[in-house]
């Protein structure tokens, strides 16, 4: 056989795996798009309050909707761990089955208990989103993470946009009843379950199912270093990798920027999702439409999703010194959000309320990629995932506390208008307060100009006197990076 033929066969063999992961990524993005096609989702609250189910506003506000927050809090940590331990696909199957259960209960359920069970399954689907968002990282090399993450997120946003537009067109132009939209959503969710069955189960995951460290000179990951740092001897629970990483997270929170953006994530995310849970009730209170075709929830969701996607894209091109201007950006956006929430609570014009909601979602989506970037730049991949998990957990706990006190019928049991100023605005103001309190940590102009020289001196000292592992067995918080 000639050398030319051998070279051609070798090239084909090398291209086969490359084409395989591309097909996997394409299929996963198609799956993410299709599982978001739920045209009845934007109209769940009008459906529950309308003649189809005929629940009262008090039942929906104080008995049914709070279960979503409780369910999400209860299953978040178990699903986070099971996602990694079971390697994603089983959790995606659970999510698809939960989606089907939601729409079956919406169609067939007639009692408050059935709707509470529906919200319980809704909480499972929300917690299981971590499986989709992290699945793609098991398919590609780390050098492709950023681009693949943008692909997966874009496919989900496009699915939400298409679903909202489809639902609004069916209601406004086709005069399709809400019950029919629920049947259509059930059909798409059943198709999503079939797509889930054909997903390939990854052989590795981030924490529990790691690949063997390569011996080709590549730098080991954070978890590999921690596993070796424990050494040999009697095992203790404090030496577990997850416990060691939690201690590393505690050490990392001493960084002002990480602490600032984590506080913003906790407070603002809690308020953001609570507003998403209850905003349809507010719209129905402001404008109780007598006809289904005059309900424009789908169009508003489509507009807010599109603006959020554009804002997220634009945030990636902002080139400013975030160490100096983070507090100002957070404070300005947070104040803008507070004004929008105040407008939504006081206006009697439904179109003004719609516009404020669209701008509110867009402003939140603008800061999300910036927060991800600012947190991720100072941490390794594993610690970054854990920090986001901890931030999400604390945000969920805050949502639960607010719901128990303000919304639940066993607490104050307030209606939607009194809830708005007493609950959602303080959660946003709290993030603004956290940003304002960080102004004291701004460096002086002299320290800003001297920082590059300090970094150079530190790197020069590290090259001249490298650390000795036998003397300092502790793992640095940011392996392979200078502190500056």
C-alpha positions as a Markdown table, in Angstrom:
| # | Residue | x | y | z |
|---|---|---|---|---|
| 1 | Unk | 0.0 | 0.0 | 0.0 |
| 2 | Unk | 1.4 | 3.4 | -0.9 |
| 3 | Unk | 2.2 | 6.1 | 1.7 |
| 4 | Unk | -0.4 | 8.3 | 0.1 |
| 5 | Unk | -3.2 | 5.8 | 0.7 |
| 6 | Unk | -2.1 | 5.2 | 4.3 |
| 7 | Unk | -2.1 | 9.0 | 4.9 |
| 8 | Unk | -5.6 | 9.3 | 3.5 |
| 9 | Unk | -6.9 | 6.5 | 5.7 |
| 10 | Unk | -5.3 | 8.1 | 8.8 |
| 11 | Unk | -6.9 | 11.4 | 8.0 |
| 12 | Unk | -10.3 | 9.8 | 7.7 |
| 13 | Unk | -9.8 | 8.0 | 11.0 |
| 14 | Unk | -8.9 | 11.3 | 12.7 |
| 15 | Unk | -11.9 | 13.2 | 11.2 |
| 16 | Unk | -14.5 | 10.5 | 12.3 |
| 17 | Unk | -14.4 | 11.5 | 16.0 |
| 18 | Unk | -14.4 | 15.2 | 15.1 |
| 19 | Unk | -17.5 | 14.7 | 13.0 |
| 20 | Unk | -19.1 | 12.6 | 15.8 |
| 21 | Unk | -18.9 | 15.3 | 18.4 |
| 22 | Unk | -20.3 | 17.9 | 15.9 |
| 23 | Unk | -23.3 | 15.7 | 15.3 |
| 24 | Unk | -23.7 | 15.2 | 19.1 |
| 25 | Unk | -23.7 | 19.0 | 19.6 |
| 26 | Unk | -26.1 | 19.6 | 16.8 |
| 27 | Unk | -28.5 | 17.0 | 18.1 |
| 28 | Unk | -28.3 | 18.4 | 21.7 |
| 29 | Unk | -29.0 | 21.9 | 20.4 |
| 30 | Unk | -32.0 | 20.6 | 18.4 |
| 31 | Unk | -33.2 | 18.8 | 21.5 |
| 32 | Unk | -32.8 | 22.0 | 23.6 |
| 33 | Unk | -34.9 | 23.9 | 21.0 |
| 34 | Unk | -37.7 | 21.3 | 20.7 |
| 35 | Unk | -38.1 | 20.8 | 24.5 |
| 36 | Unk | -38.8 | 24.6 | 24.8 |
| 37 | Unk | -41.8 | 24.5 | 22.5 |
| 38 | Unk | -44.6 | 24.8 | 25.0 |
| 39 | Unk | -47.1 | 27.3 | 23.5 |
| 40 | Unk | -49.5 | 27.0 | 26.5 |
| 41 | Unk | -46.9 | 28.0 | 29.1 |
| 42 | Unk | -47.4 | 31.7 | 28.7 |
| 43 | Unk | -51.1 | 31.3 | 29.4 |
| 44 | Unk | -51.1 | 29.0 | 32.4 |
| 45 | Unk | -52.4 | 31.6 | 34.9 |
| 46 | Unk | -55.3 | 32.8 | 32.6 |
| 47 | Unk | -56.1 | 29.2 | 32.0 |
| 48 | Unk | -56.3 | 28.4 | 35.8 |
| 49 | Unk | -58.4 | 31.6 | 36.5 |
| 50 | Unk | -60.6 | 31.1 | 33.5 |
| 51 | Unk | -63.7 | 29.0 | 33.0 |
| 52 | Unk | -61.7 | 25.9 | 32.1 |
| 53 | Unk | -60.5 | 25.5 | 35.7 |
| 54 | Unk | -62.3 | 28.3 | 37.6 |
| 55 | Unk | -59.8 | 28.6 | 40.5 |
| 56 | Unk | -59.9 | 31.8 | 42.5 |
| 57 | Unk | -57.1 | 34.3 | 42.5 |
| 58 | Unk | -56.4 | 33.6 | 46.2 |
| 59 | Unk | -56.0 | 29.9 | 45.5 |
| 60 | Unk | -53.6 | 30.5 | 42.6 |
| 61 | Unk | -51.6 | 33.2 | 44.5 |
| 62 | Unk | -51.4 | 31.7 | 48.0 |
| 63 | Unk | -52.0 | 28.0 | 47.6 |
| 64 | Unk | -50.8 | 26.8 | 44.2 |
| 65 | Unk | -47.9 | 29.0 | 43.0 |
| 66 | Unk | -45.8 | 28.8 | 46.3 |
| 67 | Unk | -45.4 | 25.1 | 45.8 |
| 68 | Unk | -43.1 | 25.8 | 42.8 |
| 69 | Unk | -40.6 | 27.5 | 45.1 |
| 70 | Unk | -40.8 | 24.8 | 47.7 |
| 71 | Unk | -40.3 | 22.0 | 45.2 |
| 72 | Unk | -37.4 | 23.7 | 43.5 |
| 73 | Unk | -35.7 | 24.2 | 46.9 |
| 74 | Unk | -36.2 | 20.6 | 47.9 |
| 75 | Unk | -34.9 | 18.9 | 44.8 |
| 76 | Unk | -32.1 | 21.4 | 43.7 |
| 77 | Unk | -29.2 | 19.8 | 45.7 |
| 78 | Unk | -30.2 | 16.1 | 45.0 |
| 79 | Unk | -30.6 | 16.7 | 41.3 |
| 80 | Unk | -27.4 | 18.7 | 41.2 |
| 81 | Unk | -25.5 | 15.7 | 42.6 |
| 82 | Unk | -27.5 | 13.1 | 40.7 |
| 83 | Unk | -26.9 | 14.9 | 37.4 |
| 84 | Unk | -23.1 | 14.4 | 37.7 |
| 85 | Unk | -23.2 | 11.0 | 39.4 |
| 86 | Unk | -25.7 | 9.5 | 36.8 |
| 87 | Unk | -24.0 | 11.3 | 33.9 |
| 88 | Unk | -26.8 | 13.6 | 32.7 |
| 89 | Unk | -29.1 | 11.4 | 30.6 |
| 90 | Unk | -31.2 | 9.9 | 33.4 |
| 91 | Unk | -31.9 | 13.4 | 34.8 |
| 92 | Unk | -32.9 | 14.6 | 31.3 |
| 93 | Unk | -35.3 | 11.6 | 31.1 |
| 94 | Unk | -36.7 | 12.6 | 34.5 |
| 95 | Unk | -37.1 | 16.2 | 33.2 |
| 96 | Unk | -39.0 | 15.0 | 30.2 |
| 97 | Unk | -41.3 | 12.8 | 32.2 |
| 98 | Unk | -42.0 | 15.7 | 34.6 |
| 99 | Unk | -42.9 | 17.9 | 31.7 |
| 100 | Unk | -45.4 | 15.3 | 30.5 |
| 101 | Unk | -46.8 | 15.1 | 34.0 |
| 102 | Unk | -47.3 | 18.9 | 34.2 |
| 103 | Unk | -49.4 | 19.1 | 31.1 |
| 104 | Unk | -51.4 | 16.0 | 31.9 |
| 105 | Unk | -52.3 | 17.5 | 35.3 |
| 106 | Unk | -53.1 | 20.8 | 33.7 |
| 107 | Unk | -55.5 | 19.1 | 31.3 |
| 108 | Unk | -57.0 | 16.5 | 33.6 |
| 109 | Unk | -56.6 | 18.0 | 37.1 |
| 110 | Unk | -59.6 | 19.7 | 38.7 |
| 111 | Unk | -58.5 | 20.2 | 42.4 |
| 112 | Unk | -56.1 | 22.5 | 44.1 |
| 113 | Unk | -54.1 | 19.4 | 45.2 |
| 114 | Unk | -53.7 | 18.4 | 41.5 |
| 115 | Unk | -52.4 | 21.9 | 40.6 |
| 116 | Unk | -50.0 | 21.8 | 43.6 |
| 117 | Unk | -48.7 | 18.5 | 42.3 |
| 118 | Unk | -48.3 | 20.1 | 38.9 |
| 119 | Unk | -46.2 | 22.9 | 40.5 |
| 120 | Unk | -44.1 | 20.2 | 42.2 |
| 121 | Unk | -43.2 | 18.6 | 38.9 |
| 122 | Unk | -42.5 | 22.1 | 37.5 |
| 123 | Unk | -39.9 | 22.6 | 40.2 |
| 124 | Unk | -38.3 | 19.3 | 39.2 |
| 125 | Unk | -38.0 | 20.5 | 35.5 |
| 126 | Unk | -36.4 | 23.8 | 36.6 |
| 127 | Unk | -33.8 | 22.0 | 38.8 |
| 128 | Unk | -33.1 | 19.6 | 36.0 |
| 129 | Unk | -32.0 | 22.4 | 33.7 |
| 130 | Unk | -28.5 | 21.9 | 35.1 |
| 131 | Unk | -28.3 | 18.6 | 33.2 |
| 132 | Unk | -28.8 | 20.2 | 29.8 |
| 133 | Unk | -26.5 | 23.2 | 30.5 |
| 134 | Unk | -23.6 | 21.0 | 31.7 |
| 135 | Unk | -24.2 | 18.0 | 29.3 |
| 136 | Unk | -22.5 | 19.8 | 26.4 |
| 137 | Unk | -19.2 | 20.2 | 28.3 |
| 138 | Unk | -18.8 | 16.4 | 28.4 |
| 139 | Unk | -18.8 | 16.3 | 24.6 |
| 140 | Unk | -16.2 | 18.8 | 23.7 |
| 141 | Unk | -12.7 | 19.8 | 24.6 |
| 142 | Unk | -12.2 | 22.7 | 27.1 |
| 143 | Unk | -10.9 | 24.9 | 24.3 |
| 144 | Unk | -14.5 | 24.8 | 22.8 |
| 145 | Unk | -16.4 | 25.4 | 26.0 |
| 146 | Unk | -17.3 | 29.1 | 25.4 |
| 147 | Unk | -18.5 | 28.6 | 21.8 |
| 148 | Unk | -20.5 | 25.4 | 22.6 |
| 149 | Unk | -22.1 | 27.1 | 25.7 |
| 150 | Unk | -23.3 | 29.9 | 23.4 |
| 151 | Unk | -24.7 | 27.4 | 21.0 |
| 152 | Unk | -26.7 | 25.6 | 23.6 |
| 153 | Unk | -28.0 | 28.7 | 25.3 |
| 154 | Unk | -29.0 | 30.2 | 21.9 |
| 155 | Unk | -30.9 | 27.1 | 21.0 |
| 156 | Unk | -32.9 | 27.3 | 24.2 |
| 157 | Unk | -33.6 | 31.0 | 23.8 |
| 158 | Unk | -34.7 | 30.5 | 20.2 |
| 159 | Unk | -37.0 | 27.7 | 21.4 |
| 160 | Unk | -38.6 | 29.9 | 24.1 |
| 161 | Unk | -39.0 | 32.7 | 21.5 |
| 162 | Unk | -40.6 | 30.4 | 18.9 |
| 163 | Unk | -42.9 | 28.9 | 21.5 |
| 164 | Unk | -44.1 | 32.3 | 22.7 |
| 165 | Unk | -44.7 | 33.5 | 19.2 |
| 166 | Unk | -46.6 | 30.3 | 18.3 |
| 167 | Unk | -48.8 | 30.5 | 21.3 |
| 168 | Unk | -49.6 | 34.2 | 20.8 |
| 169 | Unk | -50.4 | 33.7 | 17.1 |
| 170 | Unk | -52.7 | 30.7 | 17.9 |
| 171 | Unk | -54.6 | 32.7 | 20.6 |
| 172 | Unk | -54.9 | 36.1 | 18.8 |
| 173 | Unk | -55.2 | 35.1 | 15.1 |
| 174 | Unk | -56.5 | 31.5 | 15.4 |
| 175 | Unk | -58.7 | 32.1 | 18.4 |
| 176 | Unk | -57.4 | 28.8 | 19.8 |
| 177 | Unk | -58.6 | 28.0 | 23.3 |
| 178 | Unk | -56.1 | 27.6 | 26.1 |
| 179 | Unk | -57.0 | 23.9 | 26.6 |
| 180 | Unk | -56.1 | 23.2 | 23.0 |
| 181 | Unk | -52.7 | 24.9 | 23.5 |
| 182 | Unk | -52.1 | 22.6 | 26.5 |
| 183 | Unk | -52.8 | 19.6 | 24.3 |
| 184 | Unk | -50.3 | 20.9 | 21.7 |
| 185 | Unk | -47.7 | 21.4 | 24.5 |
| 186 | Unk | -48.3 | 17.9 | 25.7 |
| 187 | Unk | -47.6 | 16.6 | 22.2 |
| 188 | Unk | -44.3 | 18.5 | 21.9 |
| 189 | Unk | -43.2 | 17.2 | 25.4 |
| 190 | Unk | -43.9 | 13.7 | 24.3 |
| 191 | Unk | -41.8 | 14.2 | 21.2 |
| 192 | Unk | -39.1 | 15.6 | 23.5 |
| 193 | Unk | -39.1 | 12.4 | 25.6 |
| 194 | Unk | -38.5 | 10.4 | 22.4 |
| 195 | Unk | -35.6 | 12.7 | 21.6 |
| 196 | Unk | -34.2 | 12.2 | 25.1 |
| 197 | Unk | -34.0 | 8.4 | 24.5 |
| 198 | Unk | -31.6 | 8.9 | 21.6 |
| 199 | Unk | -29.2 | 11.1 | 23.5 |
| 200 | Unk | -25.8 | 9.5 | 24.0 |
| 201 | Unk | -24.9 | 9.0 | 27.7 |
| 202 | Unk | -21.4 | 10.5 | 28.3 |
| 203 | Unk | -18.7 | 8.4 | 29.8 |
| 204 | Unk | -17.4 | 11.1 | 32.1 |
| 205 | Unk | -18.7 | 14.0 | 34.2 |
| 206 | Unk | -17.3 | 16.8 | 36.2 |
| 207 | Unk | -17.1 | 15.5 | 39.7 |
| 208 | Unk | -17.9 | 11.8 | 40.2 |
| 209 | Unk | -17.0 | 10.2 | 36.8 |
| 210 | Unk | -13.8 | 11.8 | 35.8 |
| 211 | Unk | -11.5 | 10.5 | 33.1 |
| 212 | Unk | -8.1 | 9.2 | 34.0 |
| 213 | Unk | -5.5 | 12.1 | 34.1 |
| 214 | Unk | -3.5 | 12.2 | 30.9 |
| 215 | Unk | 0.2 | 11.6 | 31.0 |
| 216 | Unk | 1.1 | 13.8 | 28.1 |
| 217 | Unk | 2.3 | 16.7 | 30.1 |
| 218 | Unk | -1.0 | 18.4 | 30.3 |
| 219 | Unk | -1.8 | 20.3 | 33.5 |
| 220 | Unk | -4.1 | 18.3 | 35.8 |
| 221 | Unk | -7.5 | 19.7 | 36.7 |
| 222 | Unk | -8.4 | 21.0 | 40.1 |
| 223 | Unk | -10.1 | 17.8 | 41.2 |
| 224 | Unk | -7.1 | 15.7 | 40.2 |
| 225 | Unk | -4.8 | 17.9 | 42.3 |
| 226 | Unk | -7.1 | 17.7 | 45.2 |
| 227 | Unk | -7.3 | 14.0 | 45.0 |
| 228 | Unk | -3.5 | 13.7 | 45.1 |
| 229 | Unk | -3.2 | 16.4 | 47.8 |
| 230 | Unk | -5.0 | 14.2 | 50.3 |
| 231 | Unk | -2.2 | 11.7 | 50.2 |
| 232 | Unk | -2.5 | 8.2 | 51.5 |
| 233 | Unk | -3.7 | 7.1 | 54.9 |
| 234 | Unk | -6.9 | 6.9 | 56.8 |
| 235 | Unk | -9.8 | 8.4 | 54.9 |
| 236 | Unk | -11.9 | 11.1 | 56.7 |
| 237 | Unk | -15.0 | 12.8 | 55.5 |
| 238 | Unk | -13.2 | 16.1 | 55.6 |
| 239 | Unk | -10.8 | 14.8 | 53.0 |
| 240 | Unk | -13.5 | 14.2 | 50.5 |
| 241 | Unk | -13.1 | 16.1 | 47.2 |
| 242 | Unk | -16.4 | 17.9 | 47.6 |
| 243 | Unk | -15.6 | 19.0 | 51.1 |
| 244 | Unk | -12.2 | 20.2 | 50.1 |
| 245 | Unk | -13.7 | 22.2 | 47.2 |
| 246 | Unk | -16.3 | 23.8 | 49.5 |
| 247 | Unk | -13.4 | 25.0 | 51.7 |
| 248 | Unk | -11.7 | 26.3 | 48.6 |
| 249 | Unk | -14.9 | 28.2 | 47.8 |
| 250 | Unk | -14.9 | 29.7 | 51.3 |
| 251 | Unk | -11.3 | 30.9 | 50.6 |
| 252 | Unk | -12.2 | 32.3 | 47.2 |
| 253 | Unk | -15.0 | 34.4 | 48.6 |
| 254 | Unk | -12.3 | 36.7 | 50.1 |
| 255 | Unk | -11.9 | 38.1 | 46.6 |
| 256 | Unk | -13.9 | 41.4 | 46.5 |
| 257 | Unk | -15.1 | 40.9 | 42.9 |
| 258 | Unk | -16.2 | 37.3 | 43.4 |
| 259 | Unk | -18.0 | 38.3 | 46.6 |
| 260 | Unk | -19.7 | 41.3 | 44.9 |
| 261 | Unk | -21.0 | 39.4 | 41.9 |
| 262 | Unk | -22.0 | 36.4 | 44.0 |
| 263 | Unk | -24.1 | 38.7 | 46.2 |
| 264 | Unk | -25.7 | 40.2 | 43.2 |
| 265 | Unk | -26.5 | 36.7 | 41.8 |
| 266 | Unk | -28.2 | 35.6 | 45.1 |
| 267 | Unk | -30.3 | 38.7 | 45.7 |
| 268 | Unk | -31.2 | 39.6 | 42.1 |
| 269 | Unk | -31.9 | 36.0 | 41.0 |
| 270 | Unk | -34.2 | 35.5 | 43.9 |
| 271 | Unk | -36.3 | 38.6 | 43.0 |
| 272 | Unk | -36.1 | 37.9 | 39.3 |
| 273 | Unk | -37.6 | 34.4 | 39.5 |
| 274 | Unk | -40.2 | 35.4 | 42.0 |
| 275 | Unk | -41.4 | 38.1 | 39.6 |
| 276 | Unk | -41.5 | 35.5 | 36.8 |
| 277 | Unk | -43.7 | 33.2 | 39.0 |
| 278 | Unk | -46.2 | 35.9 | 39.9 |
| 279 | Unk | -46.2 | 38.4 | 37.0 |
| 280 | Unk | -49.1 | 36.6 | 35.1 |
| 281 | Unk | -51.3 | 37.0 | 38.2 |
| 282 | Unk | -50.4 | 40.8 | 38.2 |
| 283 | Unk | -51.3 | 41.1 | 34.6 |
| 284 | Unk | -54.6 | 39.4 | 35.1 |
| 285 | Unk | -55.3 | 41.8 | 38.1 |
| 286 | Unk | -54.5 | 44.9 | 36.0 |
| 287 | Unk | -56.4 | 43.7 | 32.9 |
| 288 | Unk | -58.8 | 40.8 | 33.5 |
| 289 | Unk | -59.4 | 40.0 | 29.8 |
| 290 | Unk | -62.9 | 38.7 | 29.0 |
| 291 | Unk | -61.7 | 37.0 | 25.8 |
| 292 | Unk | -58.8 | 34.6 | 25.3 |
| 293 | Unk | -57.6 | 36.4 | 22.2 |
| 294 | Unk | -57.1 | 39.6 | 24.1 |
| 295 | Unk | -54.4 | 38.0 | 26.4 |
| 296 | Unk | -51.0 | 39.0 | 25.1 |
| 297 | Unk | -48.8 | 37.0 | 27.5 |
| 298 | Unk | -47.1 | 35.1 | 24.7 |
| 299 | Unk | -46.1 | 38.2 | 22.8 |
| 300 | Unk | -44.7 | 39.8 | 25.9 |
| 301 | Unk | -42.7 | 36.6 | 26.6 |
| 302 | Unk | -41.4 | 36.6 | 23.1 |
| 303 | Unk | -40.3 | 40.2 | 23.2 |
| 304 | Unk | -38.6 | 39.8 | 26.6 |
| 305 | Unk | -36.8 | 36.7 | 25.4 |
| 306 | Unk | -35.6 | 38.4 | 22.3 |
| 307 | Unk | -34.4 | 41.5 | 24.2 |
| 308 | Unk | -32.7 | 39.3 | 26.8 |
| 309 | Unk | -30.8 | 37.5 | 24.0 |
| 310 | Unk | -29.7 | 40.7 | 22.4 |
| 311 | Unk | -28.7 | 42.2 | 25.8 |
| 312 | Unk | -26.7 | 39.0 | 26.7 |
| 313 | Unk | -24.9 | 39.2 | 23.3 |
| 314 | Unk | -24.1 | 42.9 | 23.7 |
| 315 | Unk | -22.7 | 42.3 | 27.2 |
| 316 | Unk | -20.0 | 40.1 | 25.8 |
| 317 | Unk | -18.6 | 43.0 | 23.8 |
| 318 | Unk | -18.3 | 45.5 | 26.7 |
| 319 | Unk | -14.7 | 46.4 | 27.2 |
| 320 | Unk | -14.3 | 48.3 | 30.5 |
| 321 | Unk | -12.2 | 47.9 | 33.7 |
| 322 | Unk | -14.6 | 45.8 | 35.7 |
| 323 | Unk | -12.5 | 45.9 | 38.8 |
| 324 | Unk | -13.2 | 49.7 | 38.9 |
| 325 | Unk | -16.7 | 50.0 | 37.4 |
| 326 | Unk | -18.5 | 46.8 | 38.6 |
| 327 | Unk | -20.2 | 48.5 | 41.5 |
| 328 | Unk | -21.3 | 51.5 | 39.4 |
| 329 | Unk | -22.8 | 49.2 | 36.7 |
| 330 | Unk | -24.6 | 47.0 | 39.3 |
| 331 | Unk | -25.9 | 50.0 | 41.1 |
| 332 | Unk | -27.2 | 51.7 | 38.0 |
| 333 | Unk | -28.9 | 48.6 | 36.6 |
| 334 | Unk | -30.4 | 47.7 | 39.9 |
| 335 | Unk | -31.8 | 51.2 | 40.4 |
| 336 | Unk | -33.3 | 50.9 | 36.9 |
| 337 | Unk | -34.9 | 47.6 | 37.8 |
| 338 | Unk | -36.3 | 49.0 | 41.0 |
| 339 | Unk | -38.0 | 51.8 | 39.1 |
| 340 | Unk | -39.5 | 49.3 | 36.6 |
| 341 | Unk | -40.9 | 47.2 | 39.4 |
| 342 | Unk | -42.4 | 50.3 | 41.1 |
| 343 | Unk | -44.0 | 51.2 | 37.8 |
| 344 | Unk | -45.4 | 47.7 | 37.3 |
| 345 | Unk | -47.0 | 47.8 | 40.7 |
| 346 | Unk | -48.6 | 51.2 | 40.4 |
| 347 | Unk | -49.7 | 51.5 | 36.8 |
| 348 | Unk | -53.2 | 50.7 | 35.7 |
| 349 | Unk | -52.2 | 50.5 | 32.0 |
| 350 | Unk | -51.5 | 46.9 | 31.0 |
| 351 | Unk | -49.3 | 48.0 | 28.0 |
| 352 | Unk | -47.1 | 50.0 | 30.3 |
| 353 | Unk | -46.8 | 47.0 | 32.6 |
| 354 | Unk | -45.9 | 44.8 | 29.7 |
| 355 | Unk | -43.1 | 47.2 | 28.6 |
| 356 | Unk | -41.7 | 47.5 | 32.1 |
| 357 | Unk | -41.5 | 43.7 | 32.3 |
| 358 | Unk | -39.7 | 43.4 | 29.0 |
| 359 | Unk | -37.1 | 45.9 | 30.1 |
| 360 | Unk | -36.8 | 44.3 | 33.5 |
| 361 | Unk | -36.0 | 40.9 | 32.0 |
| 362 | Unk | -33.6 | 42.5 | 29.4 |
| 363 | Unk | -31.6 | 44.3 | 32.1 |
| 364 | Unk | -31.3 | 41.1 | 34.2 |
| 365 | Unk | -30.1 | 39.1 | 31.1 |
| 366 | Unk | -27.6 | 41.9 | 30.4 |
| 367 | Unk | -25.8 | 41.4 | 33.7 |
| 368 | Unk | -26.0 | 37.6 | 33.8 |
| 369 | Unk | -23.1 | 36.9 | 31.3 |
| 370 | Unk | -21.0 | 39.6 | 32.9 |
| 371 | Unk | -21.5 | 38.0 | 36.3 |
| 372 | Unk | -20.6 | 34.6 | 34.8 |
| 373 | Unk | -17.5 | 36.1 | 33.3 |
| 374 | Unk | -16.4 | 37.9 | 36.4 |
| 375 | Unk | -16.8 | 34.8 | 38.6 |
| 376 | Unk | -15.3 | 32.4 | 36.1 |
| 377 | Unk | -12.2 | 34.3 | 35.4 |
| 378 | Unk | -10.9 | 33.9 | 39.0 |
| 379 | Unk | -11.7 | 30.2 | 39.4 |
| 380 | Unk | -10.9 | 26.8 | 37.9 |
| 381 | Unk | -13.7 | 25.0 | 36.0 |
| 382 | Unk | -14.7 | 22.7 | 38.9 |
| 383 | Unk | -14.7 | 25.5 | 41.5 |
| 384 | Unk | -16.6 | 27.7 | 39.1 |
| 385 | Unk | -19.4 | 25.1 | 38.8 |
| 386 | Unk | -19.5 | 24.7 | 42.5 |
| 387 | Unk | -19.7 | 28.5 | 43.1 |
| 388 | Unk | -22.6 | 28.8 | 40.8 |
| 389 | Unk | -24.3 | 25.9 | 42.5 |
| 390 | Unk | -23.8 | 27.5 | 45.9 |
| 391 | Unk | -25.1 | 30.9 | 44.7 |
| 392 | Unk | -28.2 | 29.3 | 43.1 |
| 393 | Unk | -28.8 | 27.4 | 46.3 |
| 394 | Unk | -28.7 | 30.5 | 48.5 |
| 395 | Unk | -30.9 | 32.4 | 46.0 |
| 396 | Unk | -33.4 | 29.5 | 46.2 |
| 397 | Unk | -33.4 | 29.5 | 50.0 |
| 398 | Unk | -34.0 | 33.3 | 49.9 |
| 399 | Unk | -37.0 | 32.8 | 47.5 |
| 400 | Unk | -38.4 | 30.1 | 49.9 |
| 401 | Unk | -38.1 | 32.4 | 53.0 |
| 402 | Unk | -39.8 | 35.2 | 51.1 |
| 403 | Unk | -42.6 | 33.0 | 49.8 |
| 404 | Unk | -43.3 | 31.5 | 53.3 |
| 405 | Unk | -43.6 | 34.9 | 54.9 |
| 406 | Unk | -45.4 | 36.9 | 52.2 |
| 407 | Unk | -47.2 | 34.7 | 49.8 |
| 408 | Unk | -48.1 | 31.4 | 51.5 |
| 409 | Unk | -51.5 | 31.2 | 53.0 |
| 410 | Unk | -49.9 | 30.0 | 56.3 |
| 411 | Unk | -47.9 | 33.2 | 56.4 |
| 412 | Unk | -49.2 | 36.7 | 55.6 |
| 413 | Unk | -51.0 | 35.4 | 52.5 |
| 414 | Unk | -50.9 | 38.7 | 50.7 |
| 415 | Unk | -52.4 | 39.3 | 47.3 |
| 416 | Unk | -50.2 | 40.1 | 44.4 |
| 417 | Unk | -50.2 | 44.0 | 44.7 |
| 418 | Unk | -49.1 | 44.1 | 48.4 |
| 419 | Unk | -46.5 | 41.5 | 47.7 |
| 420 | Unk | -44.7 | 43.6 | 45.1 |
| 421 | Unk | -43.4 | 46.4 | 47.3 |
| 422 | Unk | -43.0 | 44.3 | 50.4 |
| 423 | Unk | -41.1 | 41.5 | 48.8 |
| 424 | Unk | -39.7 | 41.8 | 45.3 |
| 425 | Unk | -38.3 | 45.4 | 45.5 |
| 426 | Unk | -36.3 | 44.8 | 48.8 |
| 427 | Unk | -34.6 | 41.8 | 47.2 |
| 428 | Unk | -33.4 | 44.0 | 44.3 |
| 429 | Unk | -32.5 | 46.9 | 46.7 |
| 430 | Unk | -30.5 | 44.5 | 48.7 |
| 431 | Unk | -28.2 | 43.7 | 45.8 |
| 432 | Unk | -27.9 | 47.5 | 45.2 |
| 433 | Unk | -26.9 | 47.9 | 48.8 |
| 434 | Unk | -24.3 | 45.2 | 48.5 |
| 435 | Unk | -22.9 | 46.9 | 45.4 |
| 436 | Unk | -22.8 | 50.3 | 47.2 |
| 437 | Unk | -21.1 | 48.9 | 50.3 |
| 438 | Unk | -18.3 | 47.6 | 48.0 |
| 439 | Unk | -17.4 | 51.1 | 46.9 |
| 440 | Unk | -15.0 | 51.2 | 49.9 |
| 441 | Unk | -12.9 | 48.5 | 48.2 |
| 442 | Unk | -12.2 | 50.7 | 45.1 |
| 443 | Unk | -8.4 | 51.0 | 44.7 |
| 444 | Unk | -6.8 | 54.4 | 44.7 |
| 445 | Unk | -5.4 | 55.8 | 41.4 |
| 446 | Unk | -1.9 | 55.3 | 42.7 |
| 447 | Unk | -2.6 | 51.6 | 43.4 |
| 448 | Unk | -4.1 | 51.2 | 40.0 |
| 449 | Unk | -1.0 | 52.4 | 38.3 |
| 450 | Unk | 1.3 | 50.4 | 40.5 |
| 451 | Unk | -0.7 | 47.1 | 40.1 |
| 452 | Unk | 1.0 | 46.0 | 36.8 |
| 453 | Unk | 4.5 | 46.5 | 38.3 |
| 454 | Unk | 3.4 | 44.5 | 41.4 |
| 455 | Unk | 2.3 | 41.7 | 39.1 |
| 456 | Unk | 5.5 | 41.7 | 37.2 |
| 457 | Unk | 7.6 | 41.6 | 40.4 |
| 458 | Unk | 5.5 | 38.7 | 41.7 |
| 459 | Unk | 5.9 | 36.7 | 38.6 |
| 460 | Unk | 9.6 | 37.3 | 38.5 |
| 461 | Unk | 9.9 | 36.1 | 42.1 |
| 462 | Unk | 7.9 | 33.0 | 41.3 |
| 463 | Unk | 10.2 | 32.1 | 38.4 |
| 464 | Unk | 13.3 | 32.6 | 40.6 |
| 465 | Unk | 12.0 | 30.7 | 43.6 |
| 466 | Unk | 9.3 | 28.2 | 42.6 |
| 467 | Unk | 7.1 | 26.7 | 45.3 |
| 468 | Unk | 8.1 | 23.3 | 46.7 |
| 469 | Unk | 5.1 | 20.9 | 47.0 |
| 470 | Unk | 6.7 | 19.0 | 49.9 |
| 471 | Unk | 6.8 | 22.2 | 52.0 |
| 472 | Unk | 3.4 | 23.6 | 50.9 |
| 473 | Unk | 1.0 | 20.8 | 50.1 |
| 474 | Unk | -2.0 | 23.1 | 50.1 |
| 475 | Unk | -3.7 | 23.7 | 46.7 |
| 476 | Unk | -3.7 | 27.3 | 45.6 |
| 477 | Unk | -7.1 | 28.8 | 45.1 |
| 478 | Unk | -6.4 | 29.7 | 41.5 |
| 479 | Unk | -4.0 | 27.1 | 40.1 |
| 480 | Unk | -1.7 | 28.2 | 37.4 |
| 481 | Unk | -2.6 | 31.9 | 37.6 |
| 482 | Unk | -1.1 | 34.9 | 39.3 |
| 483 | Unk | -3.3 | 36.5 | 41.9 |
| 484 | Unk | -3.5 | 39.7 | 39.9 |
